[in-house]
C-alpha cells in the first residue's frame, strides 16, 4: 500500500505470497535479489527458505493485528553493519523513519538490526520472547542510501513502513527493477516469454528442491512433465530476479 511519502509492506494484506509459500530460491552468488514492490529481498546462498510465509496471528500495541508472517529463517551473516544473505534492502532518497512490526522467531537471544551498510542505525534485542509482538522504529538522516533489515537469527516480520521525504524513492514504479520475462505452465511445458537478455530459469517444488533449471536468451518453451501441484519459478537476469507461481494441472 502506498500513501503520500509513506510506503508500507503488509505481509498479511497485499503481499503476493500467501500461507504455504516455502521461501525464495537460494542465490548461490548473492547477486540476484528478488524485488517485490520495490522491496529488495536477498535470499540465502544455499537454503530456499528466506521469506517463508506462515500463519501467525499477533496483536500489536498500536492496534495492528497480523495474520501472516514473513520469516527470515536464520542469520544474515557478513559484518555487523553489512549483511550478505537473508536480508531486506530498502532504497531511500533522504530522511526516513522505518517502523517494523515483528517478533523473535525463537526463544534464544537474538537481535534485529537496521543499518545503512556502514552504520547500525538501530538494534532490537530479544531473549526468551518468541512470538512476542514488537514495534521497532529506526530513523535515518542523510541522502540517497540503501537501508538493510536483518537479524542474527530467525525473525518474523509482519509489516514494514517507511515514512518521510526519503520514501519518495519507493513510491514510483520507475524505481523498481523491471523484469518483463514471464513463465506460464501449459500442457506439460513451461513457456518463457518476453526474454530480453540471458536468463536462467529455475523451478522448485514447495519443499524447496530444484526440479528444473534452464538457460535461455530468447523466448522459448521446455518440457515440464511433473506431478500436478504448485511450483515456484525463479527468473534470474543481470537486472535482478523475480519469483512466480506455476500451477501444474
C-alpha positions in Angstrom: 0.0 0.0 0.0 1.3 3.5 -0.8 0.2 6.9 0.5 1.9 10.3 0.3 5.6 9.9 1.4 4.7 6.6 3.1 5.5 3.1 1.8 4.0 0.0 3.6 4.6 -3.7 3.0 2.0 -5.6 5.0 2.8 -9.3 4.8 -0.8 -10.1 5.9 -2.5 -7.9 3.3 -1.4 -7.2 -0.3 1.8 -9.3 -0.3 1.8 -11.6 -3.4 2.8 -14.7 -1.5 0.5 -16.4 1.0 0.4 -19.1 3.6 2.4 -22.1 2.5 4.9 -20.2 0.4 8.2 -22.0 1.2 10.6 -19.1 0.7 12.7 -17.7 -2.2 15.1 -19.9 -4.0 18.7 -19.8 -3.0 21.0 -17.3 -4.7 24.5 -19.0 -4.6 26.4 -15.9 -5.8 24.4 -13.4 -3.7 24.0 -11.2 -6.7 20.4 -11.9 -7.8 18.0 -10.5 -5.3 14.2 -10.8 -5.7 12.4 -7.4 -5.9 8.8 -7.2 -4.8 7.1 -3.8 -4.9 10.5 -2.0 -4.6 11.4 -4.1 -1.6 14.7 -5.9 -2.3 14.9 -9.4 -0.9 18.3 -11.2 -0.8 17.8 -15.0 -0.2 20.3 -17.3 1.4 23.2 -18.7 -0.7 22.2 -22.3 -0.3 18.8 -22.6 1.6 15.5 -21.9 0.0 13.5 -20.7 3.0 14.2 -16.9 3.2 10.8 -15.2 3.0 8.7 -18.2 4.0 5.1 -17.2 4.7 3.2 -18.9 7.5 0.2 -18.2 9.6 0.8 -16.0 12.7 -1.9 -14.0 14.4 -0.4 -11.3 16.7 -2.0 -8.2 18.3 0.4 -5.3 18.4 0.2 -2.4 20.9 -0.9 0.1 18.2 -3.9 -1.9 17.2 -2.4 -3.7 14.2 -3.3 -7.4 14.0 -1.4 -9.7 11.7 -2.5 -12.9 10.2 0.7 -13.9 8.3 4.4 -13.5 8.9 7.5 -13.3 6.6 10.2 -15.5 8.2 13.9 -14.7 7.7 14.8 -18.2 8.9 18.3 -17.5 10.1 21.3 -15.3 10.3 22.3 -12.6 7.8 26.0 -13.3 8.1 28.5 -10.7 6.9 29.7 -7.9 9.2 27.7 -6.3 11.9 26.8 -3.3 9.6 26.6 -5.1 6.2 24.7 -8.4 5.8 25.4 -10.8 2.9 22.3 -13.0 2.9 18.8 -13.2 4.4 18.2 -9.5 4.4 15.8 -6.9 3.1 17.1 -3.8 1.3 15.1 -0.6 1.2 16.4 2.2 -1.2 15.7 5.7 0.1 16.4 9.2 -1.2 16.7 11.1 2.1 15.4 11.3 5.7 13.0 8.5 6.7 11.7 6.6 9.7 11.5 2.8 9.3 8.9 1.0 11.5 8.9 -2.8 11.7 6.2 -4.9 13.3 7.9 -8.1 14.2 8.6 -10.9 16.6 11.5 -13.1 17.5 11.3 -16.4 15.7 12.8 -18.4 18.6 13.3 -18.4 22.3 17.1 -17.9 22.3 18.7 -14.5 22.5 18.8 -12.7 19.1 18.7 -9.2 17.6 17.1 -7.5 14.6 19.1 -4.7 13.0 18.6 -1.8 10.6 21.8 -0.3 9.0 22.8 1.9 6.1 25.6 -0.6 5.2 28.3 1.2 7.2 26.5 2.2 10.5 23.9 0.3 12.5 21.0 2.7 12.9 19.0 0.6 15.4 19.0 -2.7 17.2 16.1 -4.7 18.7 17.4 -7.3 21.2 15.2 -10.1 22.4 15.7 -13.0 24.8 13.2 -15.7 25.6 10.5 -13.7 23.8 9.4 -16.0 21.0 6.4 -14.7 19.1 6.0 -11.6 21.4 4.9 -8.7 19.2 7.3 -5.8 19.0 7.3 -2.5 17.2 10.8 -1.5 16.2 11.3 2.1 14.9 14.6 3.5 13.4 15.4 6.9 11.9 17.8 7.7 9.1 19.0 11.1 8.2 21.0 11.7 5.0 20.9 11.5 1.3 20.4 8.5 -1.1 21.1 5.3 0.7 20.2 1.6 0.9 18.9 0.6 4.3 19.2 -3.0 5.4 16.9 -5.0 7.7 18.4 -8.3 9.0 18.8 -10.4 12.1 21.5 -12.7 13.7 18.8 -15.4 13.9 15.3 -16.0 12.7 12.8 -13.2 13.0 9.2 -13.0 11.9 8.4 -9.8 10.1 4.7 -8.8 9.9 4.7 -5.3 8.5 7.3 -2.6 7.4 6.5 1.0 6.9 8.8 3.8 5.6 7.8 7.4 6.1 9.4 10.7 5.4 10.7 12.7 2.4 13.2 9.9 1.5 10.4 7.4 1.0 9.6 9.1 -2.4 12.2 6.8 -4.0 9.9 3.9 -3.1 6.7 5.4 -4.4 7.5 5.5 -8.1 7.3 2.4 -10.3 10.1 3.9 -12.3 12.5 3.0 -9.4 11.5 -0.7 -9.4 13.7 -3.3 -11.1 11.6 -4.3 -14.0 11.9 -7.9 -15.2 9.4 -8.4 -18.1 10.1 -12.1 -18.5 7.1 -14.3 -17.8 6.6 -18.0 -17.1 3.4 -20.0 -17.9 2.8 -23.7 -17.4 0.7 -25.3 -20.0 0.2 -28.9 -21.3 3.4 -30.3 -19.8 5.5 -27.4 -20.9 6.7 -24.1 -19.4 6.5 -21.2 -21.8 9.1 -18.4 -21.3 8.1 -15.1 -22.9 9.5 -11.5 -23.1 13.1 -12.6 -22.7 15.4 -9.6 -23.3 18.7 -10.9 -22.2 20.4 -14.1 -21.0 18.1 -15.6 -18.4 18.4 -18.5 -16.0 15.1 -20.2 -15.1 14.9 -22.4 -12.0 11.8 -24.2 -10.9 11.4 -25.5 -7.3 8.8 -27.7 -5.6 7.2 -26.5 -2.4 9.8 -28.4 -0.4 12.5 -26.2 -1.9 14.0 -28.8 -4.1 15.2 -27.8 -7.6 13.3 -29.8 -10.2 14.3 -27.9 -13.4 17.0 -25.5 -14.5 17.2 -24.0 -18.0 19.2 -21.1 -19.5 17.6 -19.1 -22.4 18.4 -15.9 -24.3 15.2 -15.7 -26.2 11.5 -16.7 -25.9 11.4 -20.5 -25.5 9.5 -23.4 -24.1 10.7 -26.6 -22.4 9.2 -29.9 -21.2 8.0 -29.9 -17.6 6.3 -33.3 -17.0 5.9 -33.4 -13.3 3.2 -34.2 -10.8 0.3 -31.8 -10.6 0.6 -29.1 -8.0 2.1 -25.7 -7.2 5.7 -24.9 -8.1 7.9 -21.8 -7.7 9.7 -20.5 -10.8 12.6 -18.1 -10.3 13.7 -15.9 -13.2 17.3 -14.7 -12.9 18.7 -11.9 -15.0 21.5 -9.4 -14.8 19.0 -6.8 -13.6 17.8 -9.0 -10.7 15.4 -11.8 -10.1 11.7 -12.4 -9.5 9.7 -15.4 -8.5 6.4 -16.6 -9.9 3.9 -19.3 -9.0 3.4 -22.2 -11.5 0.2 -24.3 -11.2 0.5 -27.6 -12.9 -2.8 -29.4 -13.6 
